Each structure stands twice: as structure tokens, then as C-alpha cells.
Amino acid sequence: MTVSQAHDVIARAGGELGDWPAPANPGDLSRRLASRRAELRLTLSQVALRAGVEPRYLKYLENFPGHPSPATLRQLATALRTTPAALLGAGQEAPPGRNPSGACWGSAGQMERIVRADCYRLLGPQGIGRLAFDTAAGLAVLPVNYSVVQSTIVIRTGTGSLIAGHSDGPVSFEADHFDLELGQGWSVLVRGEAHRVLQPGEQRNLRERCDLRPWPAGEHDLFVRIVPVQISGRRIRSQ
């Protein structure tokens, strides 16, 4: 795509024109668009179709700083099952449940249980959750990247990490998502037994099936599998 072609696509999509960066320097929106699409395992064409934008324009937004119109941003957020604020990175320093303006959810809301099948659907094939386990110093709760493989939770860590030292025994795992704009959210809690994956064949299978890329630097050569004993979920909708 040439610069003039990109500008034509942007103009038709209702965005603002800008200089073609050289070399590419994606902004926060670019990274969040690409990351969210990868998390949902959607192709660029699928998201473009859902959002009603040209695939070339979406490709541009994923690789170069762009300024889509508010309407286009809402369409992209809907296609990616998120919010415009999340795509723009609003409230990244705020705790869940509080937006950048300081407003919190109201206290009135409806709580409902989530059945087991829907719990797995919400966990999806992969994401970010929290792993909790007992240590000599007390309860530890750590954020982790995870994959769901054959109804088990799989994480990847280093052999000398805190998780590795407590990877054989009872653990709890939690994942959630909250939408401040719609005033709703969900949480899934898994209780089970963790164990190290030591069989070469199983390790090879997980390397092929799991696209796990832990954020911390260093080697992450140990797979840990959590076999659920109990899984439950709650959904909240504010009024």
C-alpha cells in the first residue's frame, strides 16, 4: 500500500490524515488492536467485516499511528468485544471498577451464577488471570498468562520462579473482565491441583498448542498444568 492509497483509505473511513511514519512506529491503539484481535484468534478480514471497515484500513491502524473517527472506533471496539476506552488505554493506572474520572459503579446490581460450560467459554483459549497459592510467608497471588488445553489451565514459568517452587499442590486460579461503560462484568474461579509437566511428549504437545509468552524476561521452560476440581463463576450487571 502506498502513502496515497493509505490516505484514501483513511479518508473513506472517516479518520484523520497524517504523515506515513518511517520506520513504522505503532502507537498504543495499534498495539491494542493487534493484541486484542490475536487474543480472540480472529483474522484481520473477520474483524474488518464485523466493524464495517476496509481490511487495508485496519491493517494500517494495526501498524501505524492512526486517528479513527469516534464512530469507527466504536465499531472496532464492538467487533473486538471491548470498549473504545479500553482500545485507547484509558484508566490503565486505575484499579478495576474505577474509571479515570474517579467514578465507581453503583452499589445496586444483579448477581447471577455462571454454569460450568459458560465459565470455560469466558476463559477462552487463552488470556491473563491470577494464580493463588500458599507459601511460607503467606498467601501469594500472581498475574499469569494462561492457555486452556483439554479443560485444564496451563501456564509457563521459569524453573527457579516462585510459581515453580509451588507448582505441585492445591492452587486457585481466577480470571475476570469488567466493562465500566456498560456496568457489567464476570469472574471465573478455578480450584484444583497443579503439577509440573515433565513428560517430553506432553511438553512437546503444549509447545505446539499453547502460544504462551510470559511477560517477565528470562527463560520459561517449565509448563504447569492445573486440573480443575471445582469451577464456578459470577456475573454482575449494575442497574
N, C-alpha and C positions, 0 to 999 in steps of 0.2 A: 504494500500500500504506500503510495506516495504521499507527500505532505498535502498536496492539493486535494487528493482523494479523501484523506483523513478529515480535512476541514469541511469537505462537502458532506461527509457522513455525520460529523458533529453538528453542522448547521441543520441538517434534516431532523436530527434527534432532539433539537431544541437546546443544545448545550452551547457553551461559550467557546469561541476560538482562542487558540493560544499557540505559542511557538512550539514546533516539534522539538522535543528535547534530544540532545545528542551528547553523550550516550543516554540510553533510557534511564530514567530515574523515577520509578513508580512512587507515588505518594501513599498515604495511609489508605485512601479509598481504593487504590489499585490493589494493594496487598489484601485488604479485607474482602474485596470482591472475589479475587482468585482463591483465597483461603476458604471462604465460605462455600464456593462452588465445589472445590475439591472435597471439603468435608461432607457435602451432600452427594458426592460422586455423580455430578451432573456434567454433561458436556457443555461446551460454550454455546453450541446451537440450541440445546434444550433450554438453557437459561434465557437466551435471546428470544426464543419463541414465546416463552412464558411472560417475559417482560415487554414484548411487543417492540423490541429494538432490533436493529440490524446486527448480525453477528460480528461484522467488521468494527462496528462502533464499540461493542462490548469488549472485543479483543483490544481495541485502543485503550479503553478505560482500565483494563487489567494490566497494561504495560506502560502507560504514560499518565502523568497527572492530568486529570480532566475535571470539568465543571458541568456535570449534567444538570438539567433543569430540575426543580423540585418535583415535577410530575414524573420525570424519568427516574429519578432517584427512588420515588415511592414504588414505581413499577418494578425496579430491580430488587428492592427490599422484599416486596411481596413474592417475587419469583424465587428468592433465596430464603424465604421463610424467616425473615428477620425484620428489623426496623431501619428506617433511614438514619436514625440517631446512632444505631449500632454500626452501620456501614461507615459513618463519618467519625466513629471513635468517641462519641460523646460520653462523658461520665466514666472514663477509664480509671480515674483515680477515686471514684466514689464506690462505696460498698453496695452490694446488690440491694435493690429496693429503694435507692435514693438517687434521684436524677441530679444533673449539675446545678439546677436552680435551688436544690435543697428540699424539694417537696417529697414527701413519702406517700406510700399507699395509705388509703383509708383503712380503718380498723374493721369495717364491715366487709364480709366476703363469704363466699360459699366454698366449702372444702368437700372434695369427693375422693374416694379411693380409686386407684388405677389398677386394673386387672393385670395379671402377670404378662399376658401377651402384649398388652399395650406398654408395659414397662420396658420390654425388650425393644419394641418399636421406637420408643422415645430415646433409648440409649443409642440406637442406630448402630451402624457398623463400627464407628469409632468416634472419639471425642476427647474431652478433658473432664476428669472427675476428681474426687478426693478419696484417698486411701487412709483408713484409720486403723491403728494397731497399738497394742500395749508395749511400752518399753520400761526399762528400769527407772527412768526418770518420770514416767507417767504416760498418759495418752499422747500419741503423735498423730497428726493429721496433715497429710502432704498432698499437694496437687500432682496429678499424673496424667499423661496421655494414655489412652486405652484403646483396645480393639475388642469387639465381641466376636468370639470364634466358637461355634457349636454350643451356644448358650452359656459360655464361660467368659469371664473377663480376663484379658491378657494385657499385661504391662511389661515394659522393658526397662531394665535398670543396670547399673554397674555392680560388679561383684563386691566392691568394698563400700557400697552405699548403705544408708540406714535401712532402706527397704529390704535390701538383700539380707541384712542381718536378722530380719523378722519376717522372712518370706515363707516360713513353714509353720503355719498355725492359723488360729482364727483371726479374721480381719473383717472390717466393714468397708464398703465402697459406696460412694454417693455421687450422683450427677444431677444437675438441675438446669433449668432455664427460666428466666423471668423476663416478661415483656412489660416495661413500665408504661408504654403508651397505651396498651390495651388493658393494663391492670390484671394480668393473669400470669400464671407460671406453674411449673410442675417440679417435683423432686422424686427421684427413684433411689431407694436404699437397698443394697445387697449385703447380706450377711453370709459368710461362708468360710471355707478353708483355703488358704493359699499354699501353694507348693512350687518349688523350683522345677522348671522343665529341664531335665537332664538327658533324656534320650536323644541321640543325634538325629534320628528320623523325625521326631516331633519338633525339634529345634529347626530343622530344615523346612518343615512344613509351615511353621509360624513365620519364618523369614520370608517365605514366598507369599503367604496370605495376609500378613499384617504389615501395613505401611506405617510402622511406629517410629516416630522421630522425636525422642525426648528432647525437651528444650535445654536442659543443662549440658554444658560441654563435657567432653570426655567419652570414654568407652562405655557402651551399654550392651554388653554381651550376654546378659542374663535375662531370660524370659521367666516371668512369674505368672502362673495361672490361678485364678480364683474360681473355685467351684461353688456356685451358689447353693446355700442350704435354705435360705429364705430371701424372697424378693418382694418388695412392696413399694407402692407409690402413692403420692398425694397430688391432687391438682387444686389450685386455688384460683378463684375468679372474684375479683373485687366488685363491689356494687356501687 
